[in-house]
Amino acid sequence: MKTALSQLAVERPRHLKDALQRMSGSLADERLTPLAGGTDLFVYLNAGTHRGTRFLDLSPLAELRGIKATRTGIRIGALETFDRIARHPKMGGWPLLVQAARCVGAAQIQNRGTIGGNIANASPAGDSLPVLLAYDAIVHVASTRGERTVRFADLQTGYRQLAMESDELIVAVEIPAVAPKAAQFFRKVGTRAAQSISKVVFAGVLVPGRGGVMEHVRLAWGSMAPITTRAPRAEAALLGHKPSVQAAAWAGVALGEDLVPIDDIRSDAEYRLDAARNVLAQFLRASHAGYRG
Ligand SMILES: Cc1cc2nc3c(=O)[nH]c(=O)nc-3n(C[C@H](O)[C@H](O)[C@H](O)COP(=O)(O)OP(=O)(O)OC[C@H]3O[C@@H](n4cnc5c(N)ncnc54)[C@H](O)[C@@H]3O)c2cc1C
């Protein structure tokens, strides 16, 4: 049943410290639910599946905004929307996040939906999440106890479970610079181009070393497991080899051991695995002009 909006309370903090104090104070009673773009939360309220009645509006928090180059890469505030990320001139070195941002919902959702919300919502189909995994991103979270960093790879601990305390907020995500010669690839497989939840979503980074052999490989997948996941066996099958028909075949076999996809209303496991193998082969072809597997 729809939640009656008249029964909901929204608090509006003035700055991050104020927000963190309110989050901490709320644990004694009913935990405040952080509210960013609302694109996930409003769906839950409409479906009557969100239990909380008290919300903390994050929109006044300037500390959660900004896309800034750092000494080692780029820092993106948690409140940055996918539209801002896709258009920002400093995002050129991270094309996979730009491409993922352009695939989230459609223009309306990209205008409101934030990267912090995508991370915190922790859907296995979240489109920015394989990108953050492939880029070895670091997430900054804060509470009244201070700010700490956690590797995105360590943040998701189970289906919609995050290694965060209930009073913590995501402040920003930091992505290291990518080697200039890296091959980067993003692919979302859905039923249509917009407003479609991924059947398979992939982000790959491949850095060739001496002689063109792959010396750094990240293959990150969404919608293939309860959490966004890398494919360690397939990565190992590629490391130390040049992209080739043979390497793609080894990696394709290994992918079947790494990924045990589920059957659900969007797709079945067999389709998902076939699609993932095709996407991987596409990445390897695109990354090496001489290889036509
Ligand atoms: C029509 C439609 C299409 C969609 N299509 C896609 C799609 O293609 N791909 C995709 O990945 N997603 C999609 N989504 C889901 C959604 O838009 C994204 O997950 C979006 O990034 C959520 O961000 P938000 O700011 O709207 O989060 P909100 O709805 O405000 O919050 C989501 C969750 O995150 C928590 N939260 C938000 N910010 C913080 C923070 N800084 N710290 C701690 N917790 C926080 C909230 O408490 C809540 O639990 C779609 C949604 C709709 C309605």
The ligand as a Gaussian input file, in Angstrom:
#p B3LYP/6-31G(d) Opt

LIG

0 1
 C       12.361000       5.074000     -13.621000
 C       13.666000       4.723000     -12.951000
 C       14.704000       4.221000     -13.711000
 C       15.908000       3.871000     -13.108000
 N       16.909000       3.386000     -13.902000
 C       18.098000       3.053000     -13.348000
 C       19.140000       2.552000     -14.181000
 O       19.010000       2.408000     -15.394000
 N       20.326000       2.232000     -13.566000
 C       20.520000       2.375000     -12.225000
 O       21.603000       2.089000     -11.734000
 N       19.525000       2.846000     -11.421000
 C       18.330000       3.196000     -11.942000
 N       17.323000       3.665000     -11.137000
 C       17.546000       3.748000      -9.699000
 C       18.003000       5.124000      -9.154000
 O       17.694000       6.172000     -10.054000
 C       19.507000       5.138000      -8.842000
 O       19.824000       4.109000      -7.955000
 C       19.962000       6.512000      -8.278000
 O       21.364000       6.593000      -8.356000
 C       19.540000       6.709000      -6.814000
 O       20.018000       7.983000      -6.396000
 P       19.096000       8.992000      -5.586000
 O       19.932000      10.187000      -5.313000
 O       17.808000       9.231000      -6.283000
 O       18.864000       8.144000      -4.251000
 P       17.671000       8.214000      -3.183000
 O       16.440000       7.618000      -3.751000
 O       17.573000       9.569000      -2.587000
 O       18.295000       7.218000      -2.080000
 C       18.524000       5.862000      -2.376000
 C       19.082000       5.163000      -1.123000
 O       20.372000       5.675000      -0.822000
 C       20.407000       6.287000       0.472000
 N       21.301000       7.430000       0.313000
 C       21.253000       8.374000      -0.661000
 N       22.316000       9.191000      -0.576000
 C       23.042000       8.774000       0.489000
 C       24.269000       9.230000       1.078000
 N       24.972000      10.276000       0.602000
 N       24.733000       8.564000       2.168000
 C       24.054000       7.490000       2.662000
 N       22.905000       7.012000       2.136000
 C       22.402000       7.654000       1.058000
 C       18.964000       6.611000       0.795000
 O       18.719000       6.651000       2.184000
 C       18.254000       5.444000       0.133000
 O       18.328000       4.311000       0.952000
 C       16.084000       4.023000     -11.715000
 C       15.035000       4.533000     -10.930000
 C       13.837000       4.879000     -11.540000
 C       12.719000       5.426000     -10.704000

